[in-house]
Amino acid sequence: MHPWHDIYVDDHLIAKNFPVVIEVPMGSKNKYELDKESGLMRLDRVLHSAVYYPANYGFVPRSFCDDDDPLDALVLGQEPVHPLTVVQARAIGVMRMRDEKGLDDKIIAVSTLDPAFNDYTTHTQLPGHTLREIRRFFEDYKTLE
């Protein structure tokens, strides 16, 4: 089974919740990435400086962004989630970003199974500090690439 192509996504429920395959756990400095051919995880790089992932980071199966990669998602929850774990998530916002291949949007989502986050329905409900932390992470992350 390939995590990008073979995980079922119910098109009728996508507005309510959708699966995200976690690549990088919250708090990690290791940037793991799905190998598109094998479906295995590979270590892409170790982030330097004081940068770490502020939430669990992964992709939406059976999706594409303009950069020909799956759509990325940052999933807020209380605990780190192991790579290749499927998490049910609900989108609460999006960060418009670009990379060398084009649009590289990041969905901001919450884990629907985490009681501390599952009541959030929009990014405006998040504490201001959390939003600043996410924004700063992506600013620093892009600078360090």
HUUR-V645202 format. One record per pair of residues at least 24 apart in sequence whose C-alpha atoms are under 10 Angstrom apart, sorted by the first residue. I is the first residue (numbers start at 1). J is the second residue. If there is no record, write none. Layout:
i=I j=J
i=I j=J
This chain:
i=1 j=38
i=1 j=39
i=2 j=34
i=2 j=35
i=2 j=36
i=2 j=37
i=2 j=38
i=2 j=39
i=2 j=40
i=2 j=61
i=3 j=34
i=3 j=35
i=3 j=36
i=3 j=38
i=3 j=39
i=3 j=40
i=3 j=59
i=3 j=60
i=3 j=61
i=3 j=62
i=3 j=84
i=3 j=85
i=3 j=86
i=4 j=34
i=4 j=35
i=4 j=36
i=4 j=37
i=4 j=39
i=4 j=59
i=4 j=60
i=4 j=61
i=4 j=62
i=4 j=63
i=4 j=64
i=4 j=69
i=4 j=70
i=5 j=36
i=5 j=39
i=5 j=60
i=5 j=61
i=5 j=62
i=5 j=63
i=5 j=70
i=6 j=61
i=6 j=62
i=7 j=60
i=7 j=61
i=7 j=62
i=7 j=86
i=8 j=61
i=8 j=62
i=9 j=60
i=9 j=61
i=9 j=62
i=9 j=63
i=14 j=89
i=14 j=90
i=14 j=91
i=15 j=90
i=15 j=91
i=16 j=88
i=16 j=89
i=16 j=90
i=16 j=91
i=16 j=112
i=16 j=121
i=17 j=87
i=17 j=88
i=17 j=89
i=17 j=90
i=17 j=91
i=17 j=109
i=17 j=110
i=17 j=111
i=17 j=112
i=18 j=60
i=18 j=61
i=18 j=86
i=18 j=87
i=18 j=88
i=18 j=89
i=18 j=90
i=18 j=91
i=18 j=109
i=18 j=111
i=18 j=112
i=19 j=58
i=19 j=59
i=19 j=60
i=19 j=61
i=19 j=85
i=19 j=86
i=19 j=87
i=19 j=88
i=19 j=89
i=19 j=90
i=19 j=111
i=20 j=56
i=20 j=57
i=20 j=58
i=20 j=59
i=20 j=60
i=20 j=61
i=20 j=71
i=20 j=72
i=20 j=73
i=20 j=74
i=20 j=75
i=20 j=84
i=20 j=85
i=20 j=86
i=20 j=87
i=20 j=88
i=20 j=89
i=20 j=90
i=20 j=109
i=20 j=111
i=21 j=56
i=21 j=57
i=21 j=58
i=21 j=59
i=21 j=60
i=21 j=61
i=21 j=72
i=21 j=73
i=21 j=81
i=21 j=82
i=21 j=83
i=21 j=84
i=21 j=85
i=21 j=86
i=21 j=87
i=21 j=88
i=22 j=56
i=22 j=57
i=22 j=58
i=22 j=59
i=22 j=60
i=22 j=72
i=22 j=73
i=22 j=74
i=22 j=75
i=22 j=80
i=22 j=81
i=22 j=82
i=22 j=83
i=22 j=84
i=22 j=85
i=22 j=86
i=22 j=87
i=23 j=56
i=23 j=57
i=23 j=58
i=23 j=59
i=23 j=72
i=23 j=73
i=23 j=81
i=23 j=82
i=23 j=83
i=23 j=84
i=23 j=85
i=23 j=86
i=24 j=52
i=24 j=53
i=24 j=55
i=24 j=56
i=24 j=57
i=24 j=58
i=24 j=74
i=24 j=80
i=24 j=81
i=24 j=82
i=24 j=83
i=24 j=84
i=25 j=52
i=25 j=53
i=25 j=54
i=25 j=55
i=25 j=56
i=25 j=57
i=25 j=58
i=25 j=74
i=25 j=75
i=25 j=79
i=25 j=80
i=25 j=81
i=25 j=82
i=25 j=83
i=25 j=84
i=25 j=85
i=26 j=52
i=26 j=53
i=26 j=54
i=26 j=55
i=26 j=56
i=26 j=57
i=26 j=74
i=26 j=75
i=26 j=76
i=26 j=77
i=26 j=78
i=26 j=79
i=26 j=80
i=26 j=81
i=26 j=82
i=27 j=51
i=27 j=52
i=27 j=53
i=27 j=54
i=27 j=55
i=27 j=56
i=27 j=79
i=27 j=80
i=28 j=52
i=28 j=53
i=28 j=54
i=28 j=55
i=28 j=56
i=28 j=57
i=28 j=80
i=29 j=53
i=31 j=57
i=32 j=57
i=32 j=58
i=32 j=83
i=33 j=58
i=33 j=59
i=33 j=83
i=34 j=58
i=34 j=59
i=34 j=70
i=34 j=83
i=34 j=84
i=36 j=69
i=36 j=70
i=39 j=84
i=40 j=84
i=41 j=83
i=41 j=84
i=45 j=145
i=47 j=141
i=47 j=144
i=47 j=145
i=48 j=141
i=48 j=144
i=48 j=145
i=49 j=140
i=49 j=141
i=49 j=144
i=50 j=137
i=50 j=140
i=51 j=136
i=51 j=137
i=51 j=138
i=51 j=140
i=51 j=141
i=51 j=144
i=52 j=137
i=52 j=140
i=52 j=141
i=53 j=80
i=53 j=133
i=53 j=134
i=53 j=137
i=53 j=138
i=53 j=141
i=54 j=80
i=54 j=130
i=54 j=133
i=54 j=134
i=54 j=135
i=54 j=136
i=54 j=137
i=54 j=138
i=55 j=79
i=55 j=80
i=55 j=81
i=55 j=108
i=55 j=109
i=55 j=110
i=55 j=134
i=56 j=80
i=56 j=81
i=56 j=82
i=56 j=83
i=56 j=87
i=56 j=109
i=56 j=110
i=56 j=111
i=57 j=81
i=57 j=83
i=57 j=106
i=57 j=107
i=57 j=108
i=57 j=109
i=58 j=83
i=58 j=84
i=58 j=85
i=58 j=86
i=58 j=87
i=58 j=106
i=58 j=107
i=59 j=86
i=59 j=106
i=59 j=107
i=60 j=86
i=60 j=87
i=60 j=89
i=60 j=107
i=61 j=86
i=64 j=104
i=65 j=101
i=65 j=102
i=65 j=103
i=65 j=104
i=65 j=105
i=65 j=106
i=66 j=98
i=66 j=99
i=66 j=101
i=66 j=102
i=66 j=103
i=66 j=104
i=66 j=105
i=67 j=98
i=67 j=99
i=67 j=100
i=67 j=101
i=67 j=102
i=67 j=103
i=67 j=104
i=67 j=105
i=68 j=101
i=68 j=102
i=68 j=103
i=68 j=104
i=69 j=101
i=69 j=104
i=70 j=104
i=71 j=104
i=71 j=105
i=71 j=106
i=71 j=107
i=72 j=104
i=72 j=105
i=72 j=106
i=72 j=107
i=72 j=108
i=73 j=105
i=73 j=106
i=73 j=107
i=73 j=108
i=73 j=109
i=73 j=110
i=74 j=106
i=74 j=107
i=74 j=108
i=74 j=109
i=74 j=110
i=74 j=111
i=74 j=134
i=75 j=107
i=75 j=108
i=75 j=109
i=75 j=110
i=75 j=111
i=75 j=112
i=75 j=117
i=76 j=108
i=76 j=109
i=76 j=110
i=76 j=111
i=76 j=112
i=76 j=114
i=76 j=116
i=76 j=117
i=76 j=118
i=76 j=130
i=77 j=109
i=77 j=110
i=77 j=111
i=77 j=112
i=77 j=113
i=77 j=114
i=77 j=115
i=77 j=116
i=77 j=117
i=77 j=118
i=78 j=111
i=78 j=114
i=78 j=115
i=78 j=116
i=78 j=117
i=79 j=114
i=87 j=111
i=87 j=112
i=87 j=113
i=88 j=112
i=88 j=113
i=88 j=114
i=89 j=113
i=89 j=114
i=89 j=118
i=90 j=117
i=90 j=118
i=90 j=119
i=90 j=120
i=90 j=121
i=90 j=122
i=91 j=120
i=91 j=121
i=91 j=122
i=91 j=123
i=92 j=120
i=92 j=121
i=92 j=122
i=92 j=123
i=92 j=124
i=92 j=125
i=92 j=126
i=93 j=121
i=93 j=122
i=93 j=123
i=93 j=124
i=94 j=122
i=94 j=123
i=95 j=134
i=95 j=135
i=95 j=138
i=97 j=138
i=97 j=139
i=97 j=142
i=98 j=142
i=99 j=142
i=106 j=138
i=108 j=134
